[in-house]
Amino acid sequence: MIKLMVIQQKRYKCQLLKRTNINRLKYPRRKTLFQGNSFSYDCEWLFKLPSLQIGISIGLICVFFICNAALFLRARMQMVGIVVVMVPLTVMFTIGLAFLGANSMENRRIPATPLWFEMKIHDNELWNNIKECIYDTGVCRDLALTSTKLKSYDFSMKKLSSVESGCCRPPADCPLQYVNATFWEKNDQMQTDSDTYNPDCDLWKNDRDALCYDCLTCRQGYMKALRSKWLKLGVFLVCMALLLISSHLSLFLVTMWELHIS
């Protein structure tokens, strides 16, 4: 009996490896800007966000040239130089605040803002495409492969991404018992309070093509992963804008003081 279980486990692992390799060739993971060498399970191309990233990159290059031009104009046309540099820096600061959700202008029409992500994530037609993309990237298959030898306690201590935690396993408050990373058995001994029962527990399926992709926790985990990166970009834009604004204002004041005393 033990030998049979070992053989079945080896067959299951071989099937996972084969499917994972096929899907990696068929659906290569996509790299996006601001990520370096890390791979993304965020499927941002469905939102056309890579185009926005390219636009921001071009904008930052333009700001660099404008700042240098303002330094050139500092000695000749002080007021023109400070106005020219303050306009793009103010725009940069406003965009950064919008990504952080701290701007009163932030609304559902501005891409990559928290409210915009929340609106998109509840679009069922778009979510169907996102589910397929998450499945094709093999995030849950990778989790199953790396967790085949883990016991229940070891798996509970494993650090999971928000997408893995939300889409590849049932919610923690569900009356389900761990078998492996993507297979959970119903535990009749666990009692659930009807007032606090999580409806996502009924949506969980042990089918590797389904899992918890229809769960609300999957949508929330996906949105958390996506928002996290854009929040970091918002922090970067705000900090850079404040640094450049303070630097150019200081240079402007120093230049005006030199002209005054001369």
C-alpha positions as CSV (number, residue, x, y, z in Angstrom):
1,M,0.0,0.0,0.0
2,I,2.8,2.4,0.9
3,K,4.7,1.5,-2.3
4,L,1.5,2.2,-4.3
5,M,1.1,5.7,-2.7
6,V,4.8,6.5,-3.4
7,I,4.4,5.5,-7.0
8,Q,1.2,7.6,-7.4
9,Q,3.0,10.6,-5.8
10,K,5.9,10.3,-8.3
11,R,3.5,10.0,-11.2
12,Y,1.6,13.1,-10.0
13,K,4.9,15.0,-9.7
14,C,6.0,14.0,-13.2
15,Q,2.6,15.1,-14.6
16,L,2.9,18.5,-12.9
17,L,6.5,18.9,-14.3
18,K,5.3,18.0,-17.8
19,R,2.3,20.3,-17.8
20,T,4.4,23.1,-16.3
21,N,7.1,22.9,-19.0
22,I,4.5,22.8,-21.7
23,N,2.7,25.8,-20.4
24,R,5.9,27.8,-19.9
25,L,6.7,27.2,-23.6
26,K,3.2,28.1,-24.6
27,Y,2.6,31.0,-22.2
28,P,5.9,32.5,-21.3
29,R,5.9,34.7,-18.2
30,R,6.0,38.3,-19.0
31,K,8.4,40.9,-17.6
32,T,7.3,44.4,-17.0
33,L,9.1,47.7,-16.4
34,F,10.1,48.6,-12.8
35,Q,10.5,44.9,-12.0
36,G,14.1,44.1,-12.9
37,N,14.8,40.4,-13.2
38,S,11.6,39.3,-11.3
39,F,8.8,37.7,-13.1
40,S,5.2,38.9,-12.8
41,Y,2.0,36.9,-12.3
42,D,0.0,40.2,-12.5
43,C,-1.0,39.9,-16.2
44,E,-0.8,43.6,-16.5
45,W,-1.1,43.5,-20.3
46,L,-4.8,42.8,-19.9
47,F,-5.2,46.3,-18.4
48,K,-2.8,47.9,-21.0
49,L,-0.7,49.0,-18.0
50,P,2.7,48.3,-19.8
51,S,1.7,51.2,-22.2
52,L,1.2,53.5,-19.1
53,Q,4.6,52.4,-17.8
54,I,6.3,53.3,-21.0
55,G,4.6,56.6,-21.0
56,I,5.8,57.3,-17.4
57,S,9.3,56.3,-18.4
58,I,9.3,58.7,-21.3
59,G,7.9,61.4,-19.0
60,L,10.7,60.9,-16.5
61,I,13.3,61.3,-19.3
62,C,11.6,64.5,-20.4
63,V,11.6,65.8,-16.8
64,F,15.4,65.1,-16.7
65,F,16.0,67.2,-19.8
66,I,13.7,70.0,-18.6
67,C,15.5,70.2,-15.3
68,N,18.9,70.5,-17.1
69,A,17.4,73.2,-19.3
70,A,16.2,75.1,-16.3
71,L,19.7,75.0,-14.8
72,F,21.0,76.5,-18.1
73,L,18.4,79.2,-18.0
74,R,19.0,80.0,-14.3
75,A,21.7,82.6,-15.0
76,R,19.8,84.4,-17.8
77,M,16.1,84.0,-17.3
78,Q,15.4,83.1,-13.7
79,M,11.6,83.4,-13.8
80,V,11.2,81.5,-17.0
81,G,13.5,78.7,-15.8
82,I,11.6,78.2,-12.5
83,V,8.2,78.2,-14.3
84,V,9.4,75.8,-17.0
85,V,10.6,73.3,-14.4
86,M,7.8,73.6,-11.9
87,V,5.0,72.7,-14.3
88,P,6.2,69.1,-15.1
89,L,7.3,68.5,-11.5
90,T,3.8,69.5,-10.3
91,V,2.3,67.1,-12.8
92,M,4.7,64.4,-11.6
93,F,3.8,65.1,-8.0
94,T,0.0,64.9,-8.8
95,I,0.3,61.6,-10.6
96,G,2.3,60.1,-7.7
97,L,-0.5,61.2,-5.3
98,A,-3.1,59.6,-7.6
99,F,-1.3,56.3,-7.6
100,L,-1.2,56.5,-3.8
101,G,-4.9,57.2,-3.6
102,A,-4.2,60.4,-1.6
103,N,-5.3,62.9,-4.2
104,S,-8.8,64.3,-4.4
105,M,-8.5,64.0,-8.2
106,E,-8.1,60.2,-7.8
107,N,-11.2,58.5,-9.2
108,R,-12.2,55.5,-11.2
109,R,-11.3,57.1,-14.6
110,I,-7.5,57.5,-13.8
111,P,-5.6,54.2,-14.6
112,A,-3.6,52.4,-11.9
113,T,-5.2,54.2,-9.0
114,P,-6.8,52.2,-6.1
115,L,-10.4,53.0,-7.1
116,W,-9.6,52.1,-10.8
117,F,-8.2,48.7,-9.7
118,E,-11.2,48.1,-7.6
119,M,-13.6,48.8,-10.4
120,K,-11.6,46.6,-12.9
121,I,-11.4,43.7,-10.5
122,H,-15.2,43.4,-10.2
123,D,-15.6,43.3,-14.0
124,N,-16.6,39.7,-14.5
125,E,-15.7,39.6,-18.2
126,L,-12.2,41.0,-17.5
127,W,-11.8,38.6,-14.5
128,N,-12.4,35.6,-16.7
129,N,-9.4,36.6,-18.8
130,I,-7.3,37.3,-15.7
131,K,-8.1,33.8,-14.4
132,E,-6.9,32.3,-17.6
133,C,-3.8,34.3,-17.5
134,I,-3.0,33.4,-13.8
135,Y,-3.6,29.8,-14.7
136,D,-1.4,29.9,-17.8
137,T,1.5,31.4,-15.9
138,G,1.6,28.3,-13.7
139,V,1.7,30.0,-10.3
140,C,-0.4,27.3,-8.6
141,R,1.4,24.5,-10.4
142,D,4.7,25.9,-9.2
143,L,3.4,26.1,-5.7
144,A,2.3,22.4,-5.9
145,L,5.7,21.4,-7.2
146,T,7.6,23.2,-4.4
147,S,5.3,21.9,-1.7
148,T,4.9,18.2,-2.5
149,K,7.0,17.1,0.5
150,L,5.6,19.6,3.0
151,K,3.3,18.6,5.9
152,S,0.3,20.6,7.0
153,Y,2.3,22.6,9.6
154,D,5.2,23.3,7.2
155,F,2.9,24.5,4.5
156,S,1.0,26.8,6.9
157,M,4.4,28.4,7.8
158,K,5.4,28.8,4.1
159,K,5.4,32.4,2.9
160,L,3.0,32.7,0.1
161,S,2.4,35.6,-2.3
162,S,-1.0,37.3,-2.2
163,V,-1.9,35.5,-5.5
164,E,-0.8,32.1,-4.2
165,S,-2.7,32.6,-0.9
166,G,-5.9,33.8,-2.6
167,C,-6.1,31.7,-5.7
168,C,-4.2,28.4,-5.1
169,R,-5.5,27.4,-1.7
170,P,-8.8,27.8,0.2
171,P,-9.3,30.6,2.7
172,A,-7.8,29.8,6.1
173,D,-11.2,29.9,7.9
174,C,-12.7,27.1,5.7
175,P,-13.4,23.7,7.3
176,L,-10.9,22.0,5.0
177,Q,-8.0,19.7,5.9
178,Y,-4.6,19.9,4.1
179,V,-3.6,17.0,1.9
180,N,-1.2,18.9,-0.4
181,A,-0.9,22.5,-1.7
182,T,-3.8,22.2,-4.1
183,F,-5.8,19.4,-2.6
184,W,-7.9,19.9,0.5
185,E,-10.4,17.5,2.1
186,K,-13.5,18.6,3.9
187,N,-13.2,18.2,7.6
188,D,-16.6,17.4,9.2
189,Q,-15.1,17.7,12.7
190,M,-14.5,21.4,12.2
191,Q,-17.4,23.5,13.3
192,T,-18.4,26.7,11.4
193,D,-20.4,29.6,12.6
194,S,-23.2,30.3,10.1
195,D,-22.9,34.0,10.8
196,T,-19.1,34.1,9.9
197,Y,-19.1,31.4,7.3
198,N,-17.0,32.3,4.3
199,P,-18.9,31.7,1.0
200,D,-15.5,31.2,-0.8
201,C,-15.4,27.8,1.0
202,D,-18.1,26.6,-1.3
203,L,-16.3,27.9,-4.4
204,W,-13.1,25.9,-3.7
205,K,-12.6,22.9,-6.0
206,N,-9.7,20.4,-5.9
207,D,-9.7,20.4,-9.7
208,R,-6.3,22.0,-10.7
209,D,-8.1,23.9,-13.4
210,A,-10.5,25.5,-10.9
211,L,-9.1,25.7,-7.4
212,C,-10.1,29.1,-5.9
213,Y,-10.0,31.2,-9.1
214,D,-13.6,32.1,-8.6
215,C,-13.2,33.1,-5.0
216,L,-13.3,36.7,-3.8
217,T,-10.0,36.1,-2.0
218,C,-8.4,35.4,-5.3
219,R,-9.6,38.7,-6.7
220,Q,-8.5,40.5,-3.6
221,G,-5.1,38.8,-3.6
222,Y,-4.5,39.6,-7.2
223,M,-5.5,43.3,-6.7
224,K,-3.2,43.5,-3.7
225,A,-0.3,42.2,-5.8
226,L,-1.1,44.7,-8.6
227,R,-1.6,47.7,-6.3
228,S,1.5,47.0,-4.3
229,K,3.8,47.7,-7.3
230,W,1.9,50.8,-8.4
231,L,1.9,52.2,-4.8
232,K,5.7,51.8,-4.8
233,L,5.8,53.7,-8.1
234,G,3.6,56.4,-6.6
235,V,6.0,56.8,-3.6
236,F,8.9,57.1,-6.0
237,L,7.2,59.8,-8.1
238,V,6.2,61.8,-5.0
239,C,9.6,61.6,-3.4
240,M,11.5,62.5,-6.6
241,A,9.1,65.4,-7.3
242,L,9.5,66.8,-3.8
243,L,13.3,66.5,-4.0
244,L,13.5,68.2,-7.4
245,I,11.1,71.0,-6.4
246,S,13.0,71.8,-3.2
247,S,16.3,71.7,-5.1
248,H,15.2,74.1,-7.9
249,L,13.4,76.4,-5.5
250,S,16.6,76.6,-3.4
251,L,18.7,77.4,-6.5
252,F,16.1,80.0,-7.6
253,L,16.2,81.7,-4.2
254,V,20.1,81.6,-4.1
255,T,20.2,83.1,-7.6
256,M,17.7,85.9,-6.8
257,W,19.7,86.7,-3.6
258,E,23.0,86.9,-5.6
259,L,21.3,89.3,-8.0
260,H,19.9,91.4,-5.2
261,I,23.2,91.9,-3.4
262,S,25.1,92.5,-6.6
